Amino acid sequence: MSRHGPGGSAPVAAAGPAATGAEAQGWPRSGGRPPLGLTPRGLLLFLVLFALAATAVYPLRAYVAQRNRILTLEAKHQALQAENDRLAREQARLNDPAYLEQLAKRDFHMARPGEETWQLNGTPPADRPVARQDPPPERHRSWAQRAWERLTGWVK
């Protein structure tokens, strides 16, 4: 009987006292590495890196939230600054007597001495004829459109 494997090409290793450390731990003879390719030292390194990544999640999330808050507040600050600029221009215009007179006439219906003011209240009288509108000019329609309008009574 020969000591060759199923293909008959390589000898099968005996699991006796000559077995290496990996074979003694139940791992196949593939360079002394466990099935996933992680040695205990590699597994420990993986766990340390995972712990570092897990502890970095909360600070990173807080940083992103604060950054978004800062951007929102900067946009609000710019809008308020633009509003302040507009109000400063309006305040400067209020120092002009002609503008004040215009506002007094428009908003408070005030008049200078000697001016006549007219104020119309209510609705217009009903006996007044309403201006009649002429029908729109006849547009060019094909014979099919005219036939459809006659049949259905529907006009575009």
Backbone bond lengths (Angstrom), bond angles and torsions (degrees), N, CA, C in turn:
res aa  C-N    CA-C-N  psi(-1)  N-CA   C-N-CA  omega(-1)  CA-C   N-CA-C  phi
1 M - - - 1.441 - - 1.506 107.63 -
2 S 1.340 116.44 136.50 1.457 119.81 -176.39 1.510 109.49 -96.09
3 R 1.328 113.75 158.16 1.470 119.64 -178.08 1.521 110.62 -99.94
4 H 1.285 118.18 44.60 1.462 123.23 179.38 1.520 109.26 -106.08
5 G 1.324 115.63 155.57 1.466 121.08 -178.38 1.506 110.92 -76.09
6 P 1.314 116.87 -167.21 1.452 122.06 -175.67 1.517 112.39 -62.46
7 G 1.306 119.57 -34.22 1.450 121.62 179.36 1.516 111.46 -81.82
8 G 1.309 116.61 -15.00 1.432 120.95 179.25 1.508 113.47 79.81
9 S 1.308 119.44 11.79 1.445 119.68 -174.98 1.526 113.37 -107.55
10 A 1.318 118.69 -32.52 1.456 120.43 -176.90 1.512 110.01 -119.29
11 P 1.299 116.21 143.24 1.461 117.68 178.53 1.524 110.40 -72.39
12 V 1.317 115.69 148.44 1.455 122.48 179.52 1.515 107.35 -89.74
13 A 1.361 115.99 132.62 1.464 120.10 -178.44 1.513 109.80 -77.27
14 A 1.265 115.63 140.52 1.452 121.19 178.48 1.508 108.55 -87.28
15 A 1.312 116.05 139.54 1.450 120.89 179.57 1.516 109.39 -93.93
16 G 1.266 115.30 66.42 1.457 119.43 -177.99 1.508 109.55 -116.66
17 P 1.324 117.07 -153.64 1.445 120.68 -179.18 1.517 112.43 -65.70
18 A 1.321 119.57 -15.91 1.461 121.58 -179.97 1.520 111.81 -87.97
19 A 1.330 119.06 4.81 1.470 122.23 -178.42 1.520 110.17 -69.03
20 T 1.334 114.82 145.25 1.464 119.57 -179.57 1.525 109.95 -76.73
21 G 1.368 116.88 177.61 1.464 121.55 -178.92 1.513 112.49 -65.13
22 A 1.331 117.17 -36.55 1.460 120.51 -179.62 1.513 110.58 -67.73
23 E 1.341 116.48 -40.28 1.466 118.97 -179.89 1.512 110.43 -70.57
24 A 1.326 116.84 -32.58 1.452 120.14 179.92 1.524 110.48 -68.48
25 Q 1.345 118.71 -28.03 1.462 121.95 179.39 1.528 111.23 -86.76
26 G 1.293 117.61 0.99 1.459 121.10 177.75 1.509 113.22 94.44
27 W 1.337 118.13 7.44 1.451 120.41 178.54 1.511 108.65 -93.44
28 P 1.311 117.98 144.63 1.463 118.97 177.99 1.521 111.05 -68.77
29 R 1.278 115.83 163.02 1.460 121.07 -176.50 1.532 109.54 -79.88
30 S 1.324 116.40 84.89 1.467 121.32 -179.78 1.514 108.93 -133.66
31 G 1.276 116.79 50.46 1.447 120.30 178.77 1.512 112.45 87.99
32 G 1.295 120.83 7.53 1.448 122.98 176.91 1.523 114.42 81.58
33 R 1.326 119.48 23.00 1.467 121.67 -179.76 1.529 109.22 -108.24
34 P 1.314 116.70 149.97 1.466 119.94 176.44 1.522 110.21 -68.03
35 P 1.333 118.66 173.80 1.461 122.37 -174.81 1.532 113.98 -58.70
36 L 1.305 119.91 -36.77 1.462 121.19 -178.80 1.519 112.42 -87.10
37 G 1.264 118.22 -2.27 1.453 121.31 179.53 1.512 112.98 84.55
38 L 1.342 118.60 12.09 1.453 121.79 -179.10 1.526 109.67 -108.10
39 T 1.267 114.06 125.16 1.464 118.76 172.73 1.514 107.17 -84.42
40 P 1.311 118.48 167.08 1.472 118.90 177.21 1.531 111.83 -57.47
41 R 1.289 117.66 -35.36 1.465 120.93 178.40 1.548 109.83 -68.36
42 G 1.318 117.85 -40.93 1.464 121.75 177.96 1.517 111.64 -66.19
43 L 1.348 115.74 -38.84 1.457 120.37 177.99 1.520 110.36 -64.09
44 L 1.334 116.80 -41.87 1.453 120.87 178.37 1.536 110.36 -63.75
45 L 1.324 117.84 -41.76 1.463 121.64 177.07 1.532 110.87 -62.48
46 F 1.322 116.71 -41.67 1.456 121.18 178.08 1.525 110.38 -62.09
47 L 1.310 118.30 -43.81 1.463 121.55 -179.75 1.525 111.07 -65.87
48 V 1.324 117.96 -38.95 1.468 121.00 178.31 1.530 109.93 -64.99
49 L 1.335 117.41 -43.66 1.464 120.18 178.74 1.527 111.60 -65.20
50 F 1.334 116.39 -37.56 1.460 120.12 177.48 1.525 110.48 -64.67
51 A 1.332 117.13 -42.55 1.467 120.69 179.13 1.531 110.40 -63.64
52 L 1.324 117.75 -41.11 1.466 120.44 177.98 1.530 111.15 -63.52
53 A 1.319 116.70 -42.74 1.468 120.22 179.28 1.521 110.76 -64.87
54 A 1.340 116.27 -40.64 1.467 119.77 -179.02 1.521 110.86 -66.32
55 T 1.334 117.66 -36.52 1.466 119.12 179.94 1.514 111.84 -76.87
56 A 1.310 118.83 -18.02 1.463 121.52 179.87 1.523 112.37 -85.94
57 V 1.321 118.63 -10.09 1.464 121.48 -175.99 1.529 110.67 -66.43
58 Y 1.326 119.04 -49.40 1.463 121.28 -176.40 1.522 111.89 -63.13
59 P 1.337 119.84 -48.72 1.469 117.87 178.22 1.532 112.87 -61.55
60 L 1.311 116.87 -36.39 1.458 119.33 179.09 1.525 110.54 -66.23
61 R 1.325 116.61 -41.24 1.457 120.34 178.72 1.527 110.62 -65.32
62 A 1.326 117.07 -39.89 1.462 120.94 177.75 1.527 110.35 -64.89
63 Y 1.325 117.48 -39.60 1.465 121.34 178.76 1.522 110.73 -62.01
64 V 1.332 116.67 -45.31 1.472 120.26 -179.13 1.525 110.20 -64.96
65 A 1.331 117.41 -40.48 1.469 120.38 179.28 1.531 110.65 -64.79
66 Q 1.326 116.62 -42.21 1.458 119.65 179.11 1.525 111.01 -66.48
67 R 1.303 117.07 -37.97 1.465 120.70 179.16 1.530 110.36 -63.89
68 N 1.333 116.94 -42.28 1.470 120.27 177.28 1.521 110.76 -63.85
69 R 1.327 116.64 -39.88 1.468 120.87 178.69 1.533 110.25 -63.47
70 I 1.329 116.56 -41.65 1.467 120.83 178.80 1.525 110.37 -62.54
71 L 1.326 117.46 -43.59 1.464 120.31 179.59 1.528 111.17 -63.35
72 T 1.333 116.63 -39.60 1.460 120.88 178.50 1.524 110.74 -64.22
73 L 1.323 115.72 -44.34 1.459 119.11 -179.44 1.529 111.98 -67.90
74 E 1.322 117.70 -34.73 1.468 120.15 176.55 1.525 110.76 -64.66
75 A 1.340 116.90 -40.77 1.467 119.71 178.12 1.530 110.38 -64.87
76 K 1.336 116.66 -41.04 1.461 120.21 178.38 1.529 110.38 -65.21
77 H 1.319 116.81 -38.85 1.468 121.11 178.62 1.532 110.73 -62.45
78 Q 1.319 116.97 -42.53 1.462 120.09 178.81 1.527 110.99 -63.93
79 A 1.349 117.18 -40.19 1.467 120.26 178.85 1.525 110.51 -64.73
80 L 1.333 116.62 -41.80 1.463 119.37 178.97 1.527 111.42 -67.63
81 Q 1.318 117.08 -35.33 1.463 120.25 177.87 1.527 110.39 -65.29
82 A 1.331 116.89 -40.75 1.467 120.25 177.06 1.527 110.75 -64.01
83 E 1.330 117.11 -39.97 1.470 120.74 177.55 1.522 110.73 -64.77
84 N 1.323 117.46 -40.84 1.469 120.64 177.14 1.524 111.44 -62.40
85 D 1.321 116.92 -40.26 1.460 120.52 177.76 1.530 110.97 -63.16
86 R 1.335 116.01 -42.38 1.464 119.89 178.74 1.524 110.87 -63.22
87 L 1.326 116.78 -42.02 1.459 120.14 179.84 1.532 111.38 -68.08
88 A 1.323 117.49 -33.68 1.473 120.10 176.96 1.527 109.97 -65.80
89 R 1.337 117.24 -39.27 1.471 120.01 177.10 1.539 110.45 -65.38
90 E 1.333 116.15 -40.28 1.468 120.38 178.72 1.529 109.95 -64.68
91 Q 1.314 117.02 -39.49 1.460 120.78 178.43 1.531 110.69 -63.52
92 A 1.322 116.95 -39.91 1.462 120.44 177.54 1.529 110.74 -65.69
93 R 1.327 117.63 -36.80 1.472 120.57 178.51 1.525 111.33 -67.73
94 L 1.338 116.98 -30.42 1.459 119.70 -178.80 1.530 112.09 -69.93
95 N 1.303 118.22 -13.57 1.458 121.21 175.57 1.531 111.84 -80.68
96 D 1.329 118.09 -8.79 1.463 122.73 -179.84 1.530 108.91 -87.56
97 P 1.346 118.52 121.13 1.472 120.09 -178.49 1.532 113.31 -63.47
98 A 1.304 118.58 -32.71 1.470 120.24 -179.86 1.536 110.38 -66.85
99 Y 1.310 115.97 -38.55 1.473 119.03 178.85 1.528 110.20 -68.20
100 L 1.329 116.90 -39.53 1.462 119.88 177.49 1.526 111.26 -62.11
101 E 1.323 116.44 -39.43 1.466 119.66 178.17 1.525 110.79 -65.06
102 Q 1.323 115.58 -41.43 1.464 119.75 178.33 1.527 110.61 -61.22
103 L 1.329 117.59 -43.77 1.470 120.87 178.35 1.522 111.57 -64.76
104 A 1.332 117.77 -39.77 1.459 121.17 -179.36 1.526 110.59 -64.30
105 K 1.331 117.26 -41.06 1.467 119.97 178.64 1.514 111.40 -68.16
106 R 1.338 116.76 -42.98 1.465 119.90 -175.63 1.525 112.24 -73.34
107 D 1.313 117.31 -47.34 1.458 119.77 -171.63 1.525 113.94 -89.66
108 F 1.338 117.30 -33.33 1.469 120.07 -173.90 1.517 112.94 -114.43
109 H 1.336 118.02 4.40 1.467 123.59 177.35 1.518 111.00 54.01
110 M 1.319 116.96 40.87 1.458 121.91 178.66 1.530 109.27 -90.00
111 A 1.316 115.51 158.76 1.471 120.87 -179.93 1.518 108.79 -142.26
112 R 1.308 115.69 154.63 1.467 121.34 175.76 1.527 108.48 -75.86
113 P 1.289 116.93 157.94 1.478 118.27 176.84 1.530 110.21 -59.59
114 G 1.300 115.37 130.40 1.459 121.06 179.37 1.529 112.59 99.01
115 E 1.301 118.99 -15.96 1.471 121.08 177.64 1.519 109.31 -85.50
116 E 1.312 114.67 147.19 1.467 119.69 176.21 1.518 108.32 -102.05
117 T 1.305 115.01 137.96 1.461 119.11 176.84 1.520 108.17 -116.92
118 W 1.290 114.30 146.17 1.456 121.47 179.16 1.516 107.81 -124.75
119 Q 1.297 114.97 135.55 1.455 119.36 176.05 1.511 107.64 -134.66
120 L 1.306 115.92 121.56 1.459 121.22 -179.98 1.513 108.64 -98.92
121 N 1.312 115.39 125.33 1.464 121.16 179.90 1.514 110.17 -117.19
122 G 1.296 115.93 157.08 1.453 120.70 174.58 1.515 112.45 87.99
123 T 1.327 113.30 -169.48 1.461 120.09 -179.24 1.523 108.47 -102.88
124 P 1.324 117.53 156.38 1.474 118.81 178.38 1.530 109.94 -66.52
125 P 1.336 117.29 153.97 1.470 119.91 -179.20 1.530 111.43 -63.77
126 A 1.341 115.31 147.97 1.462 121.19 -176.34 1.526 112.30 -77.83
127 D 1.341 119.51 -24.91 1.459 121.40 -177.30 1.520 112.05 -75.96
128 R 1.271 117.33 -5.55 1.460 121.29 179.18 1.532 109.21 -74.29
129 P 1.334 117.28 126.01 1.471 118.33 -178.23 1.537 110.87 -68.08
130 V 1.284 113.40 139.20 1.459 119.92 178.33 1.519 107.87 -81.27
131 A 1.323 115.98 136.86 1.463 119.80 179.54 1.522 109.04 -61.67
132 R 1.329 114.69 129.42 1.452 119.56 -177.32 1.520 109.66 -88.19
133 Q 1.314 114.71 134.63 1.451 119.14 179.29 1.516 109.84 -95.00
134 D 1.288 114.92 138.90 1.456 119.42 176.27 1.517 108.36 -73.91
135 P 1.329 116.36 147.62 1.465 117.99 177.59 1.531 109.28 -65.01
136 P 1.295 116.40 153.34 1.466 118.24 179.75 1.525 110.15 -62.05
137 P 1.306 116.89 149.62 1.469 119.32 -179.07 1.524 110.23 -61.13
138 E 1.333 113.61 147.53 1.466 120.08 -179.11 1.522 109.23 -65.32
139 R 1.293 114.51 124.99 1.463 117.74 179.20 1.517 109.07 -96.32
140 H 1.286 116.05 157.96 1.453 121.40 -177.91 1.525 109.07 -71.50
141 R 1.322 114.69 121.47 1.465 119.49 177.85 1.514 107.74 -123.36
142 S 1.305 115.41 146.84 1.466 119.30 178.71 1.523 109.11 -75.62
143 W 1.326 116.00 168.16 1.465 120.65 -179.72 1.519 110.48 -63.70
144 A 1.348 117.32 -31.34 1.460 120.24 -179.76 1.524 110.51 -69.16
145 Q 1.325 117.63 -39.64 1.454 120.57 178.57 1.527 110.94 -66.53
146 R 1.340 116.16 -41.65 1.464 119.08 178.38 1.517 111.00 -64.72
147 A 1.335 118.65 -40.08 1.474 121.72 178.86 1.522 109.92 -65.25
148 W 1.311 117.89 -42.10 1.474 121.08 179.50 1.529 110.70 -63.73
149 E 1.339 117.17 -39.80 1.453 120.58 178.68 1.525 111.17 -65.63
150 R 1.337 117.66 -36.52 1.463 120.16 178.17 1.520 111.46 -69.37
151 L 1.328 116.32 -39.03 1.461 119.87 -178.15 1.525 111.90 -71.98
152 T 1.299 117.03 -42.20 1.466 119.85 -173.67 1.510 113.75 -99.90
153 G 1.316 117.92 -20.37 1.452 120.63 -176.32 1.517 111.56 76.39
154 W 1.297 117.24 11.40 1.455 122.70 -177.92 1.511 109.50 -102.75
155 V 1.337 116.92 125.65 1.445 122.24 -178.39 1.521 107.43 -117.29
156 K 1.316 116.29 133.91 1.463 120.24 176.95 1.492 110.11 -73.31
